[in-house]
Amino acid sequence: MTILFEKYHGAGNDFIMIDGRDTPESFFTTDIIKYLCDRHFGVGADGLILLLEDPSADFRMKYFNSDGREGTMCGNGGRCIVAFASSKGLINSETTFAGIDGLHQAVIKDNGLVSLHISDVDGVQKLSDGYLLNTGSKHFVTFRDDIGNIDVFREGRALRYESRFSSDGANINFIRMEGKQEITIRTYERGVEDETMACGTGSVASAITAYIHTGTDRSSFTLHAPGGQLSVSFNPVGDGAFTDIWLEGPVKYVFSGEIDI
């Protein structure tokens, strides 16, 4: 079978985008997804995203990590699929789509940035060496002064599998404050099992953690990842709960192609 695809990235976090409305979901097995995401033998990407029909929204997003398994919510992937859906004429500048964690609103702005509404956060757990929270995906956030010298693959992998994060583990975010509203971030993503150039839900988790950890009254942050800049805003409502969470940043179309499976 010949598969048509497009490649997008959000701040270097890259995805294979496939219009799955004409291809059975069952075709995309774990092995096929791993092959497509392989950077040596396939197209190469952090993940693969299917655009599917949904009766309750403009479309449905089904996200797979590069290990071939379906993942939890992906913030940058969500922003990329909005641009992909727009290119297909499915939406205009605003949309509501379904993800694994429910419905998401998104806006394509005049400057080309894509802003995505993230599900509410209902609690943040403070640990001895960081914070654990779920922003659509589970994230552990830890502060590090030497962030530029961290071996993210080695240290992130060791933390990711710790038993305190349960059997499915957690994404690991190393962050450093750069003033009151600026954060440098590096992320080890489960499912990719490596450092990624950016992480959307990790940026949200890190911004919320920074708000709690520093005791600031600021509710918006700029995050500097290796692949680019993202911004996060939210409304703190007390007791570790946050609503009206938005993730914003660039989305870039890279190329289109077809591949025989």
Secondary structure, DSSP 8 states (H G I E B T S, - for coil): -EEEEEEEEETTEEEEEEEGGGS-GGG--HHHHHHHH-TTTSS--SEEEEEE--TTSS-EEEEEETTSSB-S--HHHHHHHHHHHHHTTS--SEEEEEETTEEEEEEE-TTS-EEEEE--B--EEEETTEEEEESSSEEEEEE-TTGGG--HHHHHHHHHT-GGG-TT--EEEEEEE-SSSEEEEEEEETTTTEEES--HHHHHHHHHHHHHHHT-S--EEEEEETTEEEEEEEEEEETTEEEEEEEEE--EEEEEEEEE-
